[in-house]
Each structure stands twice: as structure tokens, then as C-alpha cells.
Amino acid sequence: MPYVVLFLLACSLPAAQPAPRESLRWWKGNLHTHSFWSDGDDFPESIADWYKTNGYHFLALSDHNVMQKGERWLTVTNRARLAALAKYQERFGAQWVEERSLQEVRQVRLKTLKEFGRLLNERDRFLLIPSEEISDAYKLLPIHINATNLRDEIKKQGGSNVTEVIQRNVNAVLAQRRRTGQPMFPHVNHPNFGWAITAEDLMPVRGEQFFEVYNGHPAIHNDGDEHHASIERMWDIVLTFRLSRLKLGPLFGLAVDDSHHYHQFKRANSNPGRGWVMVRARELRANAIVEAMEAGDFYASTGVRLRNVRREGRELSLDIEAEAGVTYKTEFIGTLEGFDPTSTPGPRPTNSIYAVTRRYSEQIGSVFAVAEGPRASYTLQGDELYVRAKVTSSKPKPNAFGTNETEVAWTQPLIRK
């Protein structure tokens, strides 16, 4: 064929178009989970299978001071472990389960994340993300930091006070990120567990972007008590001072399970399915999840589902995926510039030697507006340091550990530029 004809044909064909980018979508995940590798009561692949079959897209198995690597054998002698083993064998088959007898004691090998990841990971459906709960302490106060998408186990770092313990462990995670180039982040777990962490302990920590505003363990004290601030109250105090006086950037709120118990679902147990994050990303990859969360493109939930959340310019707006017969109230909460920064010491419980969060003005974390129904929006007037939305539904929360608990969702704060 003459070259001129080839040229004309080529000119008449449409130019090759680049492949379209994946559209954004919501991915549901839990970032705080325990297995037989530490103090959970089930095999890791059985746990991951529960989350996968119950509509989750990603899961971080965050066992205490260990990652699921290397050889570890579980002694199976008591009734509870024998029952877990029977379920494990039934679900995954005798060829998958490895047993041995050591001095007449029955043992089962715990599979590594690399092994059971090959079994359970599924493109665009389910992803296991490497994690560890770095479980440290100051004196008798438990201070735990989760590390998501970690590559190597991190030893607890210690410190001379609560803030220093948090900071040193956060620094260790960020140092591994710089060394490896792998996107990962730390988050502060359950501040009110053991009444360990106050708002004042948390607010000056550098490099920390996440903490748990809701934790599904019944011993966590999300709501505080007469002496201790609720975790949500702590969030507003920390946000206010980080964004005004300290210039350290926002702290984003997570909801997590902190699950340990997988066989008996009841109020006193820390069961799966109580709290999660919904992350908006283009694909189900660990790097994409981390990137979206660091941009604040996610919300935390104990049941309420949001069809859309927009944090653009001066407007925070949301559309709720409403259920028939359920009512919804959205509160827009924040702090204005020029707030009263003074505080007084909070009264301590009898014989307690540990600090409690100080008492601050109600100007911190005040309610700017309330909306009823499936849609709500708030436009910054110019003097807000931030605004966040809390959606409370009338629907009772299944398997709640709190009394009269209904389903809730929390958006991340919109920050005044």
C-alpha cells in the first residue's frame, strides 16, 4: 500500500485516548483488631473471613507488640480454644491447618499474614493491611499507638511522661516511613483506657494526625465520667489548641472495633462490627487508603452511612443514606477564633495521682447549627477555626456495649484557610 494512503488512513483514525482513571468510591474498613497472635480469641484468617463476609473491604490485624511474621505455635488445651480450632478446621480444611504434639500438648501453627493474605486478599473486594498495636506505658498508664501499613515490627519506645511516650512511638513509625518509603501512619488508641491520656497530653504531639474518637471495647470509656472528659470533648479541645495556639494541624477521628472476642456476641465482650471508617479512594490498595485518610477523605461510623461528604472551600455538606423509619440529626460543631482559652484543673477521683483533662469554656466545641433529615450543610462565616459534623440517628445500635446507644457518624473537620 502506498505510503500516502497509510498516512491518510492514520490521520482519519481517532487518536488513542488515555485509560480513564478509576472513579472514587467508598471502602469500609477496621484498623484495630486482635487475634491469637496476641490476646484475641480466634485465628487470624477466621477473623479476616468474618470481616470479608460482613461487607468490609479492608482490615488491619493490629496485635500487641507483634506482627504476624515468623513461626508461632498456639497451645490448644482449654475448651474455648478447642471450639475455635473446630470452627477453623471446618472453614479452612484439614490440609490448611497445621498441628503438632509437643510433650503431649496439642499445638496449632499460627499462619503468617503473608500466608493467609494470599488466601483472603481479593482485588477490589478485600485487603489485609499490615499493622501493629505498639503497647507501651508510662508508670501504670497504658499508652497504645497503632501503626497502619507498617513494614517491620516496632519495639515500644518508653518515655519520661505521657506525651513523651506518645511522641517517641509516633516518631518511630514516621522514621520507618522515611527509611522504607512505604506510606504508613500512627494513630493514638483509646485515650480514656485506664484514664491514661488527657487532652493536654495529646495536643502537643507532632506528626500525629489520627486518634480514636470511638472504640468498640467496653472498657474504653468513650463517654468519660464525672471526672474525665469524653473522648469527643477531648477531640474539640485538642483541635482548638492545635489549630490556634500550637499551629500543628488537625487531628482526624477514627471509629474502630478493638475486637478481641469472635465467638460470643454480647455487651461485655469486645466484638467485631461496632466501629469502622469509610474511606473514599480510587482503588483498594494500602497506599491509596493511607493517602485518602491523610487527606481527611473519610468518615467514622458506628452504623450511619453517608452517600457523600464534601469539604470544599468554605462549605461542609453531607448526604445521608437514609433508612426508612429512621430519623437523623446533624450537629455542626466547632470553635470560633477569639475563644476563651482559660481552663481550670478538673477534680480528680479519690486517691488518684494521675491527671485528668482540664475544664474549658463551652466556647470550645460549641454547636453552630443543627439540621434534621438526610441532607445537611454548613458554610463557614469566616471566624471558625474548624467545623465538623456529627450525625446521630434514632436507630438503636446492634450489639452495643453502651446503654441507649444509637448509630452515629462523624465527619473530619473542615479547617478555615
Long-range contacts (C-beta under 8 A, 24 or more apart in sequence): 21-282, 22-282, 22-283, 23-282, 24-280, 24-281, 24-282, 25-280, 25-281, 25-282, 26-278, 26-279, 26-280, 27-57, 27-58, 27-278, 27-279, 27-280, 27-281, 27-284, 27-289, 28-55, 28-56, 28-57, 28-58, 28-276, 28-277, 28-278, 29-56, 29-57, 29-58, 29-59, 29-60, 29-129, 29-276, 29-277, 29-279, 29-289, 30-56, 30-58, 30-59, 30-60, 30-256, 30-257, 30-259, 30-272, 30-275, 30-276, 30-277, 31-60, 31-62, 31-129, 31-131, 31-146, 31-148, 31-187, 31-254, 31-256, 31-277, 32-60, 32-62, 32-133, 32-146, 32-189, 32-212, 32-215, 32-256, 32-257, 32-258, 32-259, 33-59, 33-60, 33-61, 33-62, 33-257, 33-258, 33-259, 33-272, 34-61, 34-62, 34-63, 34-64, 34-133, 34-258, 34-259, 34-260, 35-61, 35-63, 35-68, 35-110, 36-74, 36-84, 36-110, 37-61, 37-63, 37-66, 37-68, 37-72, 37-110, 38-63, 38-64, 38-65, 38-66, 38-133, 39-63, 39-64, 39-260, 40-259, 40-260, 40-261, 40-262, 41-80, 41-81, 41-84, 41-260, 41-261, 41-262, 41-263, 42-84, 42-88, 42-262, 42-263, 43-84, 43-88, 43-108, 43-110, 43-111, 44-68, 44-110, 44-111, 44-113, 44-116, 45-88, 45-92, 45-111, 45-116, 45-119, 45-120, 46-84, 46-87, 46-88, 46-91, 46-92, 46-262, 47-259, 47-262, 47-272, 48-116, 48-120, 48-126, 48-128, 49-91, 49-120, 50-262, 50-272, 51-126, 51-272, 52-120, 52-122, 52-125, 52-126, 54-272, 54-273, 56-126, 56-276, 57-125, 57-126, 57-127, 57-284, 58-126, 58-127, 58-128, 58-129, 58-284, 58-286, 58-289, 59-126, 59-127, 59-128, 59-129, 60-128, 60-129, 60-130, 60-131, 60-146, 60-148, 60-149, 61-113, 61-128, 61-131, 62-131, 62-132, 62-133, 62-146, 62-147, 62-148, 63-132, 63-133, 64-133, 64-135, 64-144, 65-132, 65-133, 65-134, 65-135, 65-153, 65-155, 65-156, 66-132, 66-153, 67-113, 67-130, 67-131, 67-132, 67-150, 67-152, 67-153, 68-110, 68-111, 68-112, 68-113, 68-116, 68-130, 69-112, 69-113, 69-114, 69-153, 70-112, 71-109, 72-109, 72-110, 73-100, 73-102, 73-107, 73-108, 73-109, 73-110, 74-107, 74-108, 74-109, 74-110, 75-105, 75-106, 75-107, 76-106, 76-107, 76-108, 77-105, 77-106, 80-263, 83-263, 84-262, 84-263, 87-263, 92-119, 123-284, 124-283, 124-284, 125-284, 126-284, 127-284, 127-285, 127-286, 127-289, 129-286, 129-289, 130-286, 133-189, 134-169, 134-172, 134-173, 134-186, 136-165, 136-169, 137-165, 138-162, 138-164, 138-165, 138-196, 140-194, 141-194, 141-195, 141-196, 141-197, 141-354, 142-193, 142-194, 142-196, 143-169, 143-196, 143-197, 144-188, 144-189, 144-190, 144-193, 145-169, 145-170, 145-173, 145-186, 145-187, 145-188, 145-189, 146-186, 146-187, 146-189, 147-173, 147-176, 147-184, 147-185, 147-186, 148-184, 148-185, 148-186, 148-187, 148-290, 149-182, 149-183, 149-184, 149-185, 149-286, 149-287, 149-289, 149-290, 150-176, 150-184, 151-176, 151-180, 151-182, 151-184, 152-176, 152-180, 161-201, 162-196, 162-197, 162-198, 162-201, 163-201, 163-202, 163-204, 163-205, 166-197, 166-201, 166-202, 166-205, 166-208, 167-205, 167-206, 170-205, 170-206, 170-207, 170-208, 171-207, 174-207, 183-286, 183-287, 183-290, 183-291, 184-290, 185-209, 185-210, 185-290, 185-293, 185-294, 186-210, 187-211, 187-212, 187-254, 188-212, 189-215, 189-256, 189-258, 190-215, 190-217, 190-220, 190-231, 190-258, 191-231, 191-234, 192-220, 192-221, 192-222, 192-224, 192-228, 192-230, 192-231, 193-217, 193-219, 193-220, 193-221, 195-221, 195-228, 195-352, 195-354, 195-356, 196-354, 198-229, 198-234, 198-355, 198-356, 198-357, 198-358, 199-229, 199-233, 199-234, 199-237, 199-238, 199-357, 199-358, 200-355, 200-357, 200-358, 201-355, 202-234, 202-238, 202-251, 203-237, 203-238, 203-241, 203-242, 203-246, 203-248, 204-246, 204-248, 205-248, 206-248, 208-251, 209-249, 209-250, 209-251, 209-252, 209-294, 210-251, 210-252, 210-253, 210-254, 210-293, 211-235, 211-238, 211-251, 211-252, 211-253, 211-254, 212-253, 212-254, 212-255, 212-256, 212-258, 213-253, 213-254, 213-255, 213-300, 213-410, 214-253, 214-254, 214-255, 214-256, 214-275, 214-300, 214-302, 214-408, 214-410, 215-255, 215-256, 215-257, 215-258, 215-275, 216-255, 216-256, 216-257, 216-258, 216-259, 216-270, 216-271, 216-273, 216-274, 216-275, 216-302, 216-401, 217-257, 217-258, 217-260, 217-270, 217-401, 218-267, 218-268, 218-269, 218-270, 218-401, 219-270, 220-258, 222-402, 223-402, 227-346, 227-347, 227-348, 227-349, 227-352, 227-356, 228-346, 228-356, 228-357, 229-346, 229-356, 229-357, 232-390, 233-357, 233-365, 234-357, 235-365, 236-333, 236-334, 236-335, 236-364, 236-365, 237-357, 237-360, 237-364, 237-365, 239-335, 239-365, 239-385, 239-386, 239-388, 239-413, 240-335, 240-339, 240-364, 240-365, 240-385, 240-386, 241-341, 243-385, 243-386, 243-415, 244-335, 244-337, 244-339, 244-341, 244-385, 245-341, 250-296, 250-386, 250-412, 250-413, 250-415, 252-293, 252-296, 252-298, 252-412, 252-413, 253-300, 253-388, 253-410, 253-412, 254-300, 255-300, 255-301, 255-302, 255-410, 265-399, 266-399, 267-399, 267-400, 267-401, 268-401, 271-399, 273-398, 273-399, 274-302, 274-397, 274-399, 274-400, 274-401, 275-300, 275-301, 275-302, 276-300, 276-301, 277-301, 278-305, 278-306, 280-309, 296-412, 296-413, 297-412, 298-412, 299-409, 299-410, 299-411, 299-412, 300-409, 300-410, 301-407, 301-408, 301-409, 301-410, 302-397, 302-405, 302-407, 302-408, 302-409, 303-393, 303-395, 303-397, 303-398, 303-406, 303-407, 303-408, 303-409, 304-328, 304-391, 304-392, 304-393, 304-407, 304-408, 304-409, 305-409, 306-391, 306-409, 306-411, 309-411, 311-411, 311-412, 311-414, 314-379, 314-380, 315-377, 315-378, 315-379, 315-380, 315-414, 316-377, 316-378, 316-380, 316-387, 316-388, 316-389, 316-411, 316-414, 317-375, 317-376, 317-377, 317-378, 318-375, 318-376, 318-377, 318-389, 318-391, 318-411, 319-374, 319-375, 320-374, 320-375, 320-376, 320-391, 321-374, 322-373, 322-374, 323-393, 323-395, 326-393, 326-394, 326-395, 327-372, 327-393, 327-394, 328-372, 328-373, 328-374, 328-391, 328-392, 328-393, 328-394, 329-370, 329-371, 329-372, 329-391, 329-392, 329-393, 330-370, 330-371, 330-372, 330-376, 330-389, 330-390, 330-391, 330-392, 331-367, 331-369, 331-370, 331-389, 331-390, 331-392, 332-367, 332-368, 332-369, 332-370, 332-371, 332-376, 332-378, 332-387, 332-388, 332-389, 333-365, 333-366, 333-367, 333-368, 333-387, 333-388, 333-389, 333-390, 334-365, 334-366, 334-368, 334-384, 334-385, 334-386, 334-387, 334-388, 334-413, 335-363, 335-364, 335-365, 335-366, 335-384, 335-385, 335-386, 336-363, 336-366, 336-383, 336-384, 336-385, 337-383, 337-384, 337-385, 337-416, 338-383, 339-363, 339-364, 339-385, 340-364, 380-414, 380-416, 382-416, 384-416, 385-415, 385-416, 386-413, 386-414, 386-415, 386-416, 387-413, 387-414, 388-412, 388-413, 388-414
